[in-house]
């Protein structure tokens, strides 16, 4: 078994901060309480999700009667963050992908939580590689890592069955994925395999496919700079795979601009056989997109080549720099209660799991630990009576993920390079005679220019 050290740096998640549809409105006169606006769910989350949050809100406010929690619909979108921050539309507490924390740190857009982290005794409990993602050049800590995941292969068990494939035996190589995708398309008329290609997610998933094939799209230098290595054989193979599924096998479907939200929507609607994304996406598929649990299957992404791995990611709970001291203090209390305690305290973990389960929310979605594997597996034993996700349909992932080497996302100009690679992916999917070598040569030049800025 390979090392289980998690080298994560985050994901490109589409989105925008939604309308301020709070779970509790909060009185105009707070009656001496500190009003704290906290991120909840993306617009479109089901009513059960909000019921679960309302129950948790009541539990928290009972323990902390001096704080009034106001839920705010929320999704992260890096390109509009500065506008939202300036306009005051961000919650006081929200989450940020690891890929964006370094940029926000450089811009002074996150709140220093070093003292709070030390006071709570968490500083030495996090995986140090993960904690590095929220540590500034000044050595201070600017957020609480709250969740990590590995890339997985998500598949529709119903489409596998309809195509005459065994849903308990998902593909374990890229050649098998291609063959099964072709079969699904031929037998069901649905897309057998699709991949994200827009809003930076095309570059994200192309990077994941590159890592799975044993290469990297960027290498770090000792002086802190980075070299683009986009133009490599593994990335070429990943693009050739997409070309062949799309043009040779006619198994990709007809949508070539899918991003995180739209590919989830297609998959939940039963229009897609397989795709790759973070292992934690099951919760959103059921909660936000209405997928039936019995349709879902999860396997590891196939790995091959000399140095393969699985791309990891995660996010961080952070505090708005516009929050005053009272709100910052309240925010730390909320983050500790809502995000952190359930990771390391048995009673908190059980309370959280029971509350979610009682409201029909997913409990037990496969993740990677931000602390240690031992702590994560211990927490699963605590909440076992409340686990309601179909983990028996996820064993091709949970039985094998620890044998794969976790790899973090590129550290420099991550989203900007992903945007460049979006264009490469879209071109391959929309132009049958696309010159993959030329596309990667140009992407290599453009990516290096970004890194050299």
Order of alpha helices (4+ residues) and beta strands (2+ residues): beta-alpha-beta-alpha-beta-alpha-alpha-alpha-beta-alpha-alpha-beta-alpha-beta-beta-alpha-alpha-beta-alpha-beta-beta-alpha-alpha-alpha-alpha-alpha-beta-alpha-alpha
